[in-house]
Amino acid sequence: MSDPCIDISEEDGVRYLHFGSEWVQGAMRLRRPVDLELEYTRDMMAGLLLREGFSAEAQWPKRILLIGLGAGSLTKFCYWKLPQARVTTVEISEEVWTAASALFKLPPEDLRLSIVIGDGVEYMQRPSPKYDYILVDGYDEDAKVGLLDSLPFYQACWARLNDGGILATNLFGRAQKYAAPLKRLGEAFEGRSLALPPCASGNVVALATRGTPVALSGEELKARAVQLKASTGLDLRPLLKRMPAGAGLQL
């Protein structure tokens, strides 16, 4: 994969990252650099609603893996808002990492944050620790994901999750189909997957779980969303409003 052509734009107090095309690869509100500006990135954190105790006291999640850095939005959120977690981000382009560090306030590596420059598919084949939460958001300048959407890759994700672990993946961009990726994901996770309602941008985030089943009512989801907002500032109540009235989640 060649290095992307990186473009930066700003509008109404928001800085955007592009890979030489109209597709937005990341965004940061200058006055709130740790907040998740794009709707789909907020959806990517919906897995926090599925397990009780997303707090430093509860020590979950302890290990988070992100495939794809972009502007660093998800990496920053996990690092700053989930202080109990060790965060590893795999990014194929060193130029993207440089841009995120220089222009999007990505924190430097330390004992809790590790940035790996390499291919996410290859990384998943290496022996390494298991994770509680894996987030996959790796797109090129043409909004294509390559082998990050393949049955072997999803199977590798399943193998790298702890019991009770959660995968969140950004399935597609505007005007693309997601039925086939969702089928592959379900096959790898023994049917334990679902797609969240589409964002206004057209992105669809899918969740998948390993181990402990999840069965939450609509009221339980609302209560957890309130707790999550109080502890991290992330408001997932708009996501719940996009779901059918009173709908829960089973995974």
C-alpha positions, 0 to 999 in steps of 0.5 A: 500500500502506498502512502496516502496523500494527506490533506488538512482542511478546517471549517467552523472550528473543526479540523479534518483529515483527508487522504487526497479525496473528498472522504473525511478520514478524521476530524477534531473540534479545535476547542474540544480535541478529545471529544469524538466529533464524527458520529460514527466514531461515537458509535464505535464506542457503543461496545462500552454499553454492553459490559458493566463497569466501564470505569477505572474502578472496574478495570474494564476494558484493560486492553484496547486494540485499534486498527487504523489511526486516522486523525487519532480520535478513537485513540485519544478518546480511549487513552484519555477517557479510559485511564485503566486501559492500555491502548495499542494502535496499528497504523500502516502509514507513518505519514498518517501517524506524523499528521495525527501527532503534529496536527490532531494532538495525538499524545506521545507513546508511554506505558499506556499508549503504543503506536505500531507502524504496520499492516493491521492484517499482519499484526493480527497474525502475530502472537501477542496479548489478547484484548478486551475491545478491538476497534477496526477503522482502516480505510484508504483514500478510495474508502476501501478496507481490503483484507480488513474485511475478510473472514480470516481477519475477523476470525483472527479478531475473534481469537485475539479477544478475551472472554467477554471481549467486543469487536467494533468495526466501521463497515462501510462509507456512503452508498456502499453495501454492508450485508456481505461484510456483516455475514462474514463477521457473523460467521467468524463470531458464531452469529454473535454480531449485529449492525447498528443503525446507519449514521447520517454519513452513511457509515454503519458500525457493527458489533460482535462479542465473544464469550459472555452473552449480552441481553440488554433491554432498552431501559438498561441501555438508556441507564448505561448511556447516562452512566457513560456520559457521566464518566466519560462525557460521551453521549450515546443517547442519540444512537439509542434514539436511532434504534426502534423505540424501546429496542434492546440489544442481544449478542 
